[in-house]
């Protein structure tokens, strides 16, 4: 038969057997176990290295009985004043129906969401908690924090504790609530086990369901109650942060929105300690008029760019947006720019690419890393609360800080 890398099909089959027994994880073995021969492997290679577990096609009746709809919601701008995006009903959802189910990724220990590096370089000007903290579900008596892996992450907060929304409109409260899946066997199993047993799972194990608490009309925004602790923290944030932080801050995310809506304003073209400009290099074709200039160490450089310029530090591998400097305005919509670049074969070899006539749609203002609102010391951080009545007693381990107690099941 044909040889691959000088090996015969028999040797390849023997090596594949070793890989399956020693290297392949249990979760993956369900797919690879049925592939045994050289021809099986060639079949995978022809498909560019992809394969999937083949299952019998389910009937519509089976799907209606056992399946769950996962497209009840869509995401767009929220109706809440201080929220960004929210979840909306795609169709009518009856009271008691499951809006969406979400597997939850487990994070163990609240300290793991703490950053110990100040990215701004200024003492006291970096938020210690990661932004993802706002999107995890937890309980005040437990170290476990759970992250939803579906669009359930888009549900915003409302409660019945207030009569009016922040914009003065009447508050009708949440229209959905949380419930652990009743049909998922693993979820029901771990609800009765000690939290240490749950920690042994390496994958998204628990299934959290979001249930309609009343009839929800098409295109109506869906809300859940994040809990009284979250609500108190948010109300305090609205008072303290906007008075203290924005009272002294000249630069904010709102500033960036305004700047990106007025890109031809030359007053904004100079980089500052808070923001810089980027160009969408993926969409910019090579032109004969482009000028490539190599920037060498220990030399003056060109257009204000030398070898140690911060623009090279702001570059990110695999990103289509690269730092750039606006040199001049050509007309009402085109700019003269220089774009930072490095050699793909030798990253220490640095260049700038001058594009003399670039449409402003390919230019954008961005915050210096660590300088956006989300990194302010007072920026909001709080987990979403899992209701006390559905949180298992055996998961309440906070008294041991980041250590999960020994299993009680052994």
KOLKETOR-820511 format. One record per residue (C-alpha): residue number from 0; z, y, x; residue in one letter. Coordinates in Angstrom, 1 decimal. Example, Ala and Ser with C-alpha at 12.3 -4.5 7.8 and 13.67 -1.06 7.14 Angstrom:
2
[pt 0; [7.8; -4.5; 12.3]; 'a']
[pt 1; [7.1; -1.1; 13.7]; 's']
This chain:
410
[pt 0; [0.0; 0.0; 0.0]; 'x']
[pt 1; [0.0; 3.7; 0.9]; 'x']
[pt 2; [2.5; 5.0; 3.5]; 'x']
[pt 3; [4.7; 8.0; 3.0]; 'x']
[pt 4; [6.0; 9.6; 6.2]; 'x']
[pt 5; [5.1; 6.4; 8.0]; 'x']
[pt 6; [7.3; 4.2; 5.8]; 'x']
[pt 7; [6.1; 1.2; 3.8]; 'x']
[pt 8; [6.6; 1.0; 0.0]; 'x']
[pt 9; [9.3; -1.7; 0.5]; 'x']
[pt 10; [11.3; 0.5; 2.9]; 'x']
[pt 11; [11.0; 3.5; 0.6]; 'x']
[pt 12; [12.3; 1.4; -2.3]; 'x']
[pt 13; [15.3; 0.2; -0.2]; 'x']
[pt 14; [16.1; 3.8; 0.8]; 'x']
[pt 15; [15.8; 4.9; -2.8]; 'x']
[pt 16; [18.3; 2.2; -3.8]; 'x']
[pt 17; [20.8; 3.6; -1.2]; 'x']
[pt 18; [20.3; 7.2; -2.5]; 'x']
[pt 19; [21.1; 6.1; -6.0]; 'x']
[pt 20; [24.2; 4.2; -5.1]; 'x']
[pt 21; [25.7; 6.7; -2.6]; 'x']
[pt 22; [24.3; 10.2; -3.2]; 'x']
[pt 23; [23.4; 10.5; -6.9]; 'x']
[pt 24; [26.1; 11.8; -9.1]; 'x']
[pt 25; [27.2; 9.8; -12.2]; 'x']
[pt 26; [25.8; 12.4; -14.5]; 'x']
[pt 27; [22.4; 12.2; -12.9]; 'x']
[pt 28; [22.3; 8.4; -12.6]; 'x']
[pt 29; [21.4; 8.1; -16.3]; 'x']
[pt 30; [18.0; 9.5; -15.4]; 'x']
[pt 31; [17.3; 8.0; -12.0]; 'x']
[pt 32; [18.7; 4.5; -12.5]; 'x']
[pt 33; [15.6; 3.2; -14.4]; 'x']
[pt 34; [13.3; 4.3; -11.5]; 'x']
[pt 35; [13.3; 1.4; -9.0]; 'x']
[pt 36; [9.8; 0.9; -7.5]; 'x']
[pt 37; [7.5; 2.8; -5.2]; 'x']
[pt 38; [5.2; 3.5; -8.1]; 'x']
[pt 39; [8.1; 5.0; -10.1]; 'x']
[pt 40; [8.7; 7.5; -7.3]; 'x']
[pt 41; [5.0; 8.3; -7.0]; 'x']
[pt 42; [5.0; 9.0; -10.7]; 'x']
[pt 43; [7.8; 11.6; -10.2]; 'x']
[pt 44; [6.0; 13.2; -7.3]; 'x']
[pt 45; [2.9; 13.6; -9.3]; 'x']
[pt 46; [5.0; 15.5; -11.8]; 'x']
[pt 47; [6.1; 17.8; -9.0]; 'x']
[pt 48; [9.5; 16.2; -8.7]; 'x']
[pt 49; [10.6; 16.5; -12.3]; 'x']
[pt 50; [11.7; 13.7; -14.7]; 'x']
[pt 51; [13.7; 13.4; -17.8]; 'x']
[pt 52; [15.6; 10.8; -19.7]; 'x']
[pt 53; [13.3; 9.3; -22.4]; 'x']
[pt 54; [14.9; 8.9; -25.8]; 'x']
[pt 55; [13.6; 7.8; -29.1]; 'x']
[pt 56; [12.3; 10.6; -31.3]; 'x']
[pt 57; [14.8; 11.4; -34.1]; 'x']
[pt 58; [13.8; 11.6; -37.7]; 'x']
[pt 59; [14.2; 14.9; -39.7]; 'x']
[pt 60; [16.8; 13.2; -41.8]; 'x']
[pt 61; [18.8; 12.2; -38.7]; 'x']
[pt 62; [18.6; 15.8; -37.3]; 'x']
[pt 63; [19.8; 17.2; -40.7]; 'x']
[pt 64; [22.8; 14.9; -40.6]; 'x']
[pt 65; [23.8; 15.1; -36.9]; 'x']
[pt 66; [22.1; 18.1; -35.5]; 'x']
[pt 67; [23.2; 21.8; -35.3]; 'x']
[pt 68; [21.0; 24.9; -35.6]; 'x']
[pt 69; [21.2; 27.0; -32.5]; 'x']
[pt 70; [19.1; 29.9; -33.5]; 'x']
[pt 71; [21.1; 31.5; -36.3]; 'x']
[pt 72; [21.7; 34.6; -34.2]; 'x']
[pt 73; [19.7; 37.1; -32.2]; 'x']
[pt 74; [20.9; 39.8; -29.8]; 'x']
[pt 75; [20.2; 43.5; -30.0]; 'x']
[pt 76; [22.0; 46.8; -29.7]; 'x']
[pt 77; [25.4; 46.7; -31.4]; 'x']
[pt 78; [26.3; 48.9; -34.3]; 'x']
[pt 79; [29.6; 49.6; -32.6]; 'x']
[pt 80; [29.9; 52.9; -30.8]; 'x']
[pt 81; [31.3; 51.7; -27.5]; 'x']
[pt 82; [29.6; 48.3; -27.4]; 'x']
[pt 83; [26.3; 47.6; -25.7]; 'x']
[pt 84; [24.7; 44.5; -27.3]; 'x']
[pt 85; [25.8; 42.4; -30.2]; 'x']
[pt 86; [24.9; 39.2; -32.2]; 'x']
[pt 87; [23.1; 39.5; -35.5]; 'x']
[pt 88; [22.3; 36.9; -38.2]; 'x']
[pt 89; [18.7; 35.7; -38.1]; 'x']
[pt 90; [19.0; 34.4; -41.7]; 'x']
[pt 91; [21.6; 34.0; -44.5]; 'x']
[pt 92; [24.7; 32.1; -43.3]; 'x']
[pt 93; [27.0; 30.8; -46.0]; 'x']
[pt 94; [30.8; 31.0; -45.7]; 'x']
[pt 95; [32.2; 28.0; -43.8]; 'x']
[pt 96; [28.9; 27.3; -42.0]; 'x']
[pt 97; [28.8; 26.9; -38.2]; 'x']
[pt 98; [27.0; 30.0; -36.8]; 'x']
[pt 99; [26.7; 28.6; -33.3]; 'x']
[pt 100; [28.5; 26.0; -31.2]; 'x']
[pt 101; [29.1; 26.6; -27.5]; 'x']
[pt 102; [30.0; 24.4; -24.6]; 'x']
[pt 103; [32.7; 26.1; -22.5]; 'x']
[pt 104; [32.8; 26.2; -18.7]; 'x']
[pt 105; [36.3; 25.9; -17.4]; 'x']
[pt 106; [37.7; 28.2; -14.8]; 'x']
[pt 107; [41.1; 27.3; -13.3]; 'x']
[pt 108; [43.4; 30.0; -12.2]; 'x']
[pt 109; [43.2; 33.7; -13.2]; 'x']
[pt 110; [43.3; 34.7; -9.5]; 'x']
[pt 111; [39.9; 33.2; -8.9]; 'x']
[pt 112; [38.4; 36.1; -10.9]; 'x']
[pt 113; [40.0; 38.6; -8.5]; 'x']
[pt 114; [38.0; 40.3; -5.8]; 'x']
[pt 115; [39.8; 41.0; -2.5]; 'x']
[pt 116; [37.0; 43.1; -1.0]; 'x']
[pt 117; [36.7; 46.8; -1.8]; 'x']
[pt 118; [32.9; 47.2; -2.0]; 'x']
[pt 119; [33.0; 51.0; -2.3]; 'x']
[pt 120; [34.8; 51.4; 1.0]; 'x']
[pt 121; [37.2; 54.0; -0.5]; 'x']
[pt 122; [40.8; 53.0; -0.9]; 'x']
[pt 123; [41.8; 52.7; -4.5]; 'x']
[pt 124; [38.3; 53.0; -5.9]; 'x']
[pt 125; [37.4; 49.4; -6.7]; 'x']
[pt 126; [38.4; 47.3; -9.7]; 'x']
[pt 127; [40.1; 44.1; -8.5]; 'x']
[pt 128; [39.0; 41.9; -11.4]; 'x']
[pt 129; [35.4; 40.7; -11.7]; 'x']
[pt 130; [33.4; 41.9; -14.7]; 'x']
[pt 131; [33.0; 38.3; -16.0]; 'x']
[pt 132; [36.7; 38.5; -17.0]; 'x']
[pt 133; [35.6; 40.4; -20.1]; 'x']
[pt 134; [33.5; 37.5; -21.3]; 'x']
[pt 135; [35.9; 34.5; -20.8]; 'x']
[pt 136; [38.1; 33.1; -23.5]; 'x']
[pt 137; [41.8; 32.4; -22.7]; 'x']
[pt 138; [45.4; 32.3; -23.9]; 'x']
[pt 139; [48.3; 34.4; -22.5]; 'x']
[pt 140; [50.3; 31.3; -21.7]; 'x']
[pt 141; [47.6; 29.4; -19.8]; 'x']
[pt 142; [45.7; 29.6; -16.6]; 'x']
[pt 143; [42.5; 28.1; -18.0]; 'x']
[pt 144; [39.7; 30.6; -18.8]; 'x']
[pt 145; [36.6; 29.4; -20.6]; 'x']
[pt 146; [33.1; 30.9; -20.4]; 'x']
[pt 147; [30.6; 30.2; -23.2]; 'x']
[pt 148; [27.2; 29.1; -22.1]; 'x']
[pt 149; [25.3; 30.1; -25.2]; 'x']
[pt 150; [24.6; 33.4; -27.1]; 'x']
[pt 151; [28.1; 33.2; -28.4]; 'x']
[pt 152; [28.9; 35.5; -25.5]; 'x']
[pt 153; [27.3; 38.3; -27.6]; 'x']
[pt 154; [29.9; 38.4; -30.4]; 'x']
[pt 155; [31.8; 41.7; -30.5]; 'x']
[pt 156; [35.3; 42.4; -31.8]; 'x']
[pt 157; [36.7; 43.5; -35.1]; 'x']
[pt 158; [40.0; 42.8; -36.7]; 'x']
[pt 159; [41.8; 43.4; -40.0]; 'x']
[pt 160; [44.5; 45.4; -38.2]; 'x']
[pt 161; [42.7; 48.7; -38.6]; 'x']
[pt 162; [41.2; 50.4; -41.6]; 'x']
[pt 163; [38.5; 52.3; -39.8]; 'x']
[pt 164; [36.1; 51.8; -36.9]; 'x']
[pt 165; [36.1; 54.1; -33.9]; 'x']
[pt 166; [33.3; 56.2; -35.4]; 'x']
[pt 167; [35.3; 56.8; -38.6]; 'x']
[pt 168; [33.4; 54.3; -40.8]; 'x']
[pt 169; [35.4; 51.8; -42.9]; 'x']
[pt 170; [36.3; 48.6; -41.1]; 'x']
[pt 171; [35.5; 45.5; -43.1]; 'x']
[pt 172; [37.0; 43.2; -40.4]; 'x']
[pt 173; [35.5; 40.2; -38.7]; 'x']
[pt 174; [33.1; 37.9; -40.5]; 'x']
[pt 175; [33.6; 34.8; -38.3]; 'x']
[pt 176; [36.4; 32.9; -36.6]; 'x']
[pt 177; [36.9; 30.3; -33.8]; 'x']
[pt 178; [37.4; 26.6; -34.3]; 'x']
[pt 179; [37.2; 23.6; -31.9]; 'x']
[pt 180; [34.4; 21.2; -32.7]; 'x']
[pt 181; [35.5; 18.5; -35.1]; 'x']
[pt 182; [32.5; 16.3; -34.5]; 'x']
[pt 183; [32.5; 16.3; -30.7]; 'x']
[pt 184; [34.6; 13.3; -29.5]; 'x']
[pt 185; [35.4; 14.7; -26.0]; 'x']
[pt 186; [36.6; 18.0; -27.5]; 'x']
[pt 187; [38.9; 16.1; -29.9]; 'x']
[pt 188; [40.1; 13.9; -27.1]; 'x']
[pt 189; [41.1; 16.7; -24.7]; 'x']
[pt 190; [42.8; 18.7; -27.5]; 'x']
[pt 191; [45.4; 15.9; -27.5]; 'x']
[pt 192; [45.6; 15.6; -23.7]; 'x']
[pt 193; [47.5; 17.4; -21.0]; 'x']
[pt 194; [45.7; 20.3; -19.4]; 'x']
[pt 195; [45.7; 18.4; -16.0]; 'x']
[pt 196; [43.5; 15.8; -17.6]; 'x']
[pt 197; [41.0; 18.4; -18.7]; 'x']
[pt 198; [40.9; 19.7; -15.1]; 'x']
[pt 199; [39.5; 16.4; -14.0]; 'x']
[pt 200; [36.2; 17.2; -15.9]; 'x']
[pt 201; [33.6; 18.9; -13.7]; 'x']
[pt 202; [31.3; 20.0; -16.6]; 'x']
[pt 203; [31.4; 22.0; -19.8]; 'x']
[pt 204; [33.6; 19.7; -21.8]; 'x']
[pt 205; [35.1; 21.6; -24.8]; 'x']
[pt 206; [32.9; 22.7; -27.7]; 'x']
[pt 207; [34.0; 25.9; -29.4]; 'x']
[pt 208; [32.5; 26.7; -32.8]; 'x']
[pt 209; [32.0; 30.1; -34.4]; 'x']
[pt 210; [32.4; 29.8; -38.2]; 'x']
[pt 211; [31.4; 32.2; -40.9]; 'x']
[pt 212; [34.5; 33.5; -42.7]; 'x']
[pt 213; [32.4; 34.9; -45.5]; 'x']
[pt 214; [28.8; 35.0; -46.5]; 'x']
[pt 215; [26.7; 36.8; -43.8]; 'x']
[pt 216; [23.5; 38.4; -44.8]; 'x']
[pt 217; [20.3; 38.5; -42.6]; 'x']
[pt 218; [20.4; 41.1; -39.9]; 'x']
[pt 219; [24.1; 41.7; -40.3]; 'x']
[pt 220; [26.1; 42.0; -37.1]; 'x']
[pt 221; [28.6; 39.2; -36.6]; 'x']
[pt 222; [32.2; 39.9; -35.3]; 'x']
[pt 223; [35.2; 37.8; -34.3]; 'x']
[pt 224; [38.8; 38.9; -33.7]; 'x']
[pt 225; [39.5; 39.0; -29.9]; 'x']
[pt 226; [43.2; 39.0; -30.6]; 'x']
[pt 227; [46.0; 41.6; -30.7]; 'x']
[pt 228; [46.5; 41.7; -27.0]; 'x']
[pt 229; [42.8; 42.5; -26.4]; 'x']
[pt 230; [42.9; 45.2; -29.1]; 'x']
[pt 231; [46.0; 46.9; -27.7]; 'x']
[pt 232; [44.4; 46.9; -24.2]; 'x']
[pt 233; [41.1; 48.3; -25.5]; 'x']
[pt 234; [42.9; 51.1; -27.5]; 'x']
[pt 235; [44.9; 52.0; -24.4]; 'x']
[pt 236; [41.7; 52.0; -22.3]; 'x']
[pt 237; [39.9; 54.3; -24.7]; 'x']
[pt 238; [42.7; 56.9; -24.3]; 'x']
[pt 239; [43.5; 56.6; -20.6]; 'x']
[pt 240; [40.2; 55.8; -19.0]; 'x']
[pt 241; [38.1; 58.5; -20.7]; 'x']
[pt 242; [40.8; 61.1; -20.1]; 'x']
[pt 243; [41.6; 60.2; -16.5]; 'x']
[pt 244; [38.4; 58.6; -15.1]; 'x']
[pt 245; [35.6; 60.5; -16.8]; 'x']
[pt 246; [37.6; 63.7; -16.6]; 'x']
[pt 247; [37.1; 63.7; -12.9]; 'x']
[pt 248; [33.9; 61.6; -12.5]; 'x']
[pt 249; [30.6; 63.5; -12.1]; 'x']
[pt 250; [28.5; 60.3; -11.9]; 'x']
[pt 251; [28.5; 57.5; -14.5]; 'x']
[pt 252; [26.2; 55.0; -16.1]; 'x']
[pt 253; [25.3; 57.6; -18.6]; 'x']
[pt 254; [24.1; 59.8; -15.7]; 'x']
[pt 255; [21.8; 57.0; -14.6]; 'x']
[pt 256; [20.4; 56.6; -18.1]; 'x']
[pt 257; [19.6; 60.3; -18.2]; 'x']
[pt 258; [18.0; 60.2; -14.7]; 'x']
[pt 259; [15.8; 57.3; -15.6]; 'x']
[pt 260; [14.6; 59.2; -18.6]; 'x']
[pt 261; [13.7; 62.1; -16.4]; 'x']
[pt 262; [12.2; 60.6; -13.3]; 'x']
[pt 263; [10.1; 63.6; -12.3]; 'x']
[pt 264; [13.1; 65.9; -11.9]; 'x']
[pt 265; [13.1; 66.5; -8.2]; 'x']
[pt 266; [16.8; 67.4; -8.2]; 'x']
[pt 267; [17.6; 63.7; -8.6]; 'x']
[pt 268; [15.2; 62.4; -5.9]; 'x']
[pt 269; [17.6; 62.7; -3.0]; 'x']
[pt 270; [19.9; 59.6; -2.4]; 'x']
[pt 271; [23.6; 60.2; -2.8]; 'x']
[pt 272; [26.8; 58.2; -2.2]; 'x']
[pt 273; [26.6; 57.1; -5.8]; 'x']
[pt 274; [22.9; 56.2; -6.4]; 'x']
[pt 275; [19.5; 55.4; -4.8]; 'x']
[pt 276; [16.0; 54.7; -5.8]; 'x']
[pt 277; [14.1; 51.4; -6.0]; 'x']
[pt 278; [10.4; 50.5; -6.5]; 'x']
[pt 279; [9.1; 47.5; -8.3]; 'x']
[pt 280; [7.1; 46.0; -5.4]; 'x']
[pt 281; [6.0; 42.9; -7.3]; 'x']
[pt 282; [3.9; 45.1; -9.6]; 'x']
[pt 283; [2.4; 47.4; -6.9]; 'x']
[pt 284; [-0.9; 46.1; -5.6]; 'x']
[pt 285; [-1.9; 46.5; -2.0]; 'x']
[pt 286; [-4.2; 49.5; -1.5]; 'x']
[pt 287; [-6.4; 50.7; 1.4]; 'x']
[pt 288; [-4.5; 54.0; 1.3]; 'x']
[pt 289; [-1.1; 52.3; 1.9]; 'x']
[pt 290; [0.4; 53.0; 5.3]; 'x']
[pt 291; [2.6; 50.4; 7.0]; 'x']
[pt 292; [4.9; 51.8; 9.7]; 'x']
[pt 293; [7.1; 49.6; 11.9]; 'x']
[pt 294; [10.6; 51.0; 12.4]; 'x']
[pt 295; [11.9; 50.2; 15.8]; 'x']
[pt 296; [15.5; 50.2; 17.1]; 'x']
[pt 297; [16.8; 53.2; 19.0]; 'x']
[pt 298; [13.9; 55.4; 17.9]; 'x']
[pt 299; [13.8; 58.3; 15.5]; 'x']
[pt 300; [11.7; 56.5; 12.9]; 'x']
[pt 301; [9.5; 58.2; 10.2]; 'x']
[pt 302; [10.1; 60.1; 6.9]; 'x']
[pt 303; [13.9; 60.2; 7.6]; 'x']
[pt 304; [14.1; 56.4; 8.0]; 'x']
[pt 305; [15.4; 54.9; 11.2]; 'x']
[pt 306; [16.3; 51.3; 12.0]; 'x']
[pt 307; [19.9; 51.6; 10.9]; 'x']
[pt 308; [19.1; 53.3; 7.5]; 'x']
[pt 309; [21.3; 52.1; 4.6]; 'x']
[pt 310; [18.1; 51.2; 2.7]; 'x']
[pt 311; [17.7; 48.0; 4.7]; 'x']
[pt 312; [21.3; 47.0; 3.9]; 'x']
[pt 313; [20.5; 47.5; 0.2]; 'x']
[pt 314; [17.7; 45.0; 0.2]; 'x']
[pt 315; [18.2; 41.7; -1.6]; 'x']
[pt 316; [16.4; 38.4; -0.9]; 'x']
[pt 317; [14.1; 37.3; -3.7]; 'x']
[pt 318; [14.4; 40.6; -5.6]; 'x']
[pt 319; [11.2; 42.3; -6.8]; 'x']
[pt 320; [12.8; 45.7; -6.7]; 'x']
[pt 321; [13.1; 47.2; -3.1]; 'x']
[pt 322; [14.8; 50.4; -2.0]; 'x']
[pt 323; [12.4; 53.4; -1.7]; 'x']
[pt 324; [12.5; 57.1; -1.0]; 'x']
[pt 325; [10.6; 59.6; -3.1]; 'x']
[pt 326; [8.7; 62.0; -0.8]; 'x']
[pt 327; [6.9; 64.2; -3.2]; 'x']
[pt 328; [5.6; 64.6; -6.8]; 'x']
[pt 329; [1.9; 64.3; -7.2]; 'x']
[pt 330; [1.4; 65.1; -10.8]; 'x']
[pt 331; [3.2; 64.7; -14.1]; 'x']
[pt 332; [3.6; 60.9; -13.7]; 'x']
[pt 333; [2.9; 59.9; -10.1]; 'x']
[pt 334; [5.0; 60.0; -7.0]; 'x']
[pt 335; [4.5; 59.7; -3.2]; 'x']
[pt 336; [7.0; 57.1; -1.9]; 'x']
[pt 337; [8.0; 55.0; 1.1]; 'x']
[pt 338; [9.3; 51.5; 0.4]; 'x']
[pt 339; [11.7; 49.6; 2.7]; 'x']
[pt 340; [10.3; 46.2; 3.9]; 'x']
[pt 341; [11.1; 43.5; 6.4]; 'x']
[pt 342; [9.0; 40.8; 7.9]; 'x']
[pt 343; [9.2; 37.4; 6.1]; 'x']
[pt 344; [9.1; 35.6; 9.4]; 'x']
[pt 345; [11.5; 37.8; 11.3]; 'x']
[pt 346; [14.0; 39.8; 9.2]; 'x']
[pt 347; [15.0; 41.9; 12.2]; 'x']
[pt 348; [11.5; 43.4; 12.2]; 'x']
[pt 349; [11.6; 46.4; 9.8]; 'x']
[pt 350; [8.9; 48.5; 8.2]; 'x']
[pt 351; [8.3; 51.1; 5.6]; 'x']
[pt 352; [5.3; 51.1; 3.3]; 'x']
[pt 353; [4.0; 54.4; 2.2]; 'x']
[pt 354; [2.4; 54.4; -1.3]; 'x']
[pt 355; [0.9; 57.8; -1.9]; 'x']
[pt 356; [0.2; 57.6; -5.6]; 'x']
[pt 357; [2.7; 55.4; -7.6]; 'x']
[pt 358; [3.3; 55.7; -11.3]; 'x']
[pt 359; [6.9; 56.5; -12.1]; 'x']
[pt 360; [7.2; 53.4; -14.3]; 'x']
[pt 361; [7.6; 51.5; -11.1]; 'x']
[pt 362; [10.5; 53.7; -9.9]; 'x']
[pt 363; [14.1; 53.5; -11.0]; 'x']
[pt 364; [17.5; 55.0; -10.2]; 'x']
[pt 365; [20.2; 52.4; -9.4]; 'x']
[pt 366; [23.9; 52.7; -8.5]; 'x']
[pt 367; [25.1; 52.1; -5.0]; 'x']
[pt 368; [26.8; 48.6; -5.1]; 'x']
[pt 369; [30.4; 49.0; -6.2]; 'x']
[pt 370; [29.9; 52.6; -7.5]; 'x']
[pt 371; [28.9; 51.9; -11.1]; 'x']
[pt 372; [31.3; 52.4; -14.0]; 'x']
[pt 373; [32.2; 48.7; -14.2]; 'x']
[pt 374; [33.8; 49.0; -10.7]; 'x']
[pt 375; [36.0; 52.0; -11.5]; 'x']
[pt 376; [39.7; 51.2; -10.9]; 'x']
[pt 377; [40.3; 51.9; -14.6]; 'x']
[pt 378; [37.3; 50.0; -16.0]; 'x']
[pt 379; [38.2; 47.7; -18.8]; 'x']
[pt 380; [39.1; 44.1; -18.0]; 'x']
[pt 381; [40.6; 41.7; -20.5]; 'x']
[pt 382; [39.9; 38.1; -21.6]; 'x']
[pt 383; [39.0; 37.3; -25.2]; 'x']
[pt 384; [41.9; 35.6; -27.0]; 'x']
[pt 385; [41.8; 32.1; -28.3]; 'x']
[pt 386; [44.0; 32.1; -31.4]; 'x']
[pt 387; [47.5; 30.8; -30.9]; 'x']
[pt 388; [47.2; 28.4; -33.8]; 'x']
[pt 389; [44.3; 26.4; -32.2]; 'x']
[pt 390; [45.5; 26.5; -28.6]; 'x']
[pt 391; [47.1; 23.2; -27.6]; 'x']
[pt 392; [50.8; 23.3; -26.5]; 'x']
[pt 393; [49.9; 20.9; -23.6]; 'x']
[pt 394; [47.6; 23.5; -22.1]; 'x']
[pt 395; [50.2; 26.2; -21.8]; 'x']
[pt 396; [50.9; 26.1; -18.0]; 'x']
[pt 397; [51.1; 29.7; -17.0]; 'x']
[pt 398; [54.7; 29.3; -15.8]; 'x']
[pt 399; [53.3; 27.4; -12.8]; 'x']
[pt 400; [50.9; 30.2; -11.9]; 'x']
[pt 401; [47.7; 28.8; -10.4]; 'x']
[pt 402; [49.0; 25.2; -10.1]; 'x']
[pt 403; [48.1; 22.8; -12.9]; 'x']
[pt 404; [51.0; 20.3; -13.5]; 'x']
[pt 405; [50.6; 16.7; -12.8]; 'x']
[pt 406; [49.0; 14.6; -15.5]; 'x']
[pt 407; [51.4; 13.3; -18.1]; 'x']
[pt 408; [48.9; 10.6; -19.1]; 'x']
[pt 409; [49.2; 8.4; -16.1]; 'x']
